[in-house]
Amino acid sequence: MNFDWFNGIPVAITISDLNGNILEMNDAAAAVFEKSGGKALIGKALADCHNENSRMIMDQLLSGKQTNVYTIEKNGRKKLIFQCPWMKEGKVAGLIEFSMVVPFEMKHFIRG
């Protein structure tokens, strides 16, 4: 079965390589970054649109030892941001960011 899950979900996904160059972004990510160029950002450096603190976090993530997870509020919407390294053949190959709109008040369950 062939289906386009990458563009068929309401989650913005941006993928970069080890040098911080954007390799791919789905349609949701292109819409989020439309004012900055959308899909034209593919091939561009993440560092060009981030401050020094963000660049330091990207370097830490590329060490492969952590993730960066937080929420933001923008334009009256709350978003969960999840950033982590992605692996290829057991080695860090770059970074991936998932950004999704979440409710301001969320249920939390303890399971196990």
N, C-alpha and C positions, 0 to 999 in steps of 0.2 A: 504494500500500500504506500502510495506517495502522497504526502500532504504537506502543506506549507505552514507548519506550526510556528515557525520563526516570525512570520508576518501576521499570523492569525490569532495572536494573543494581545491583550491590552497591557503589555509590559514592554517598556523601552529597553532594548538590549543593544549595548555598544561593546565591540570587541576590538582590542588593540594588540599589537605585537610587543616583543621585548623592548623595542626602541620607543614605544609609546605612540606609534603611528596607528591610526584607526584602520582596521582591516575590514570591518563590516558593521553595519547598523541596520536594525530592522525598520519597518515603516513607522512604528510607534516612536522610535528614537529619532528618526528623521523629522517627524512632526514636532517633537520636543525641541529640537535644535534647528528648526526651520529658519529662524531669524539669523542664525549663525552660518547657514548654508545647507542644512539638511544633509542629504546624501553626498553633496559635494565635499563634505568633510572627510569622506573616505580617502585615506592616503595622507591626511594632515596629521600633525603632531598634537597629542592631547595637551602637552605642556604649553602650547601657544594660547590655550584658553583657560588656563588654571593659574592660581597664584602660587607663591613659593611654598606655603604650607601644604597645599594640595599636591604639589610636585614631590614634596618629601614623603607624603603618605603613599603616593604611587610607587616611589622607590622602595618603601618598606613592603608594600604588597608584592612587588616583584621579587623580594627575597623568598617568597613562597611560604612564609611562616604565619601569616595572619590574614584576616578578612577585615573589611571596614564596613560597618553597618550602622545606619543612622536614619532619622526621619527629618524631613524639612516641611515647611509650609510655604507655598508659593501660589499666588493668584487664588487664594481662598481654598486651596486643596492641600491635603497632607499626603506626602509621598514617603515611601520606604525606599531607601537607597541601599543596595547590597553590592559591594565591590570585592572582587577576589582575583587571585591569579587563576589562569586556566592552564591545564597541563597537556603536554603532548609527549608520549613515550616516557612518562615519569618525570619530565622536567618542565619547569615553568616556561610557557610559550608566550605569555602576555597577560593582559588584564581583561576582565569582563565586568560590565556594570549592568545591573538590573534595576530599573526604576519603575515603581508602580504606585498608583493612587490607592490609598487605604483610608478607611473611615477614621475620623478624629477620635472616636471612642471605639475600641476594639475589644471583643471578648478575648479572654486569656484562659486557657485550660491547662491544668496540670494532669498529665497522663503518666501511666506507668505503674 
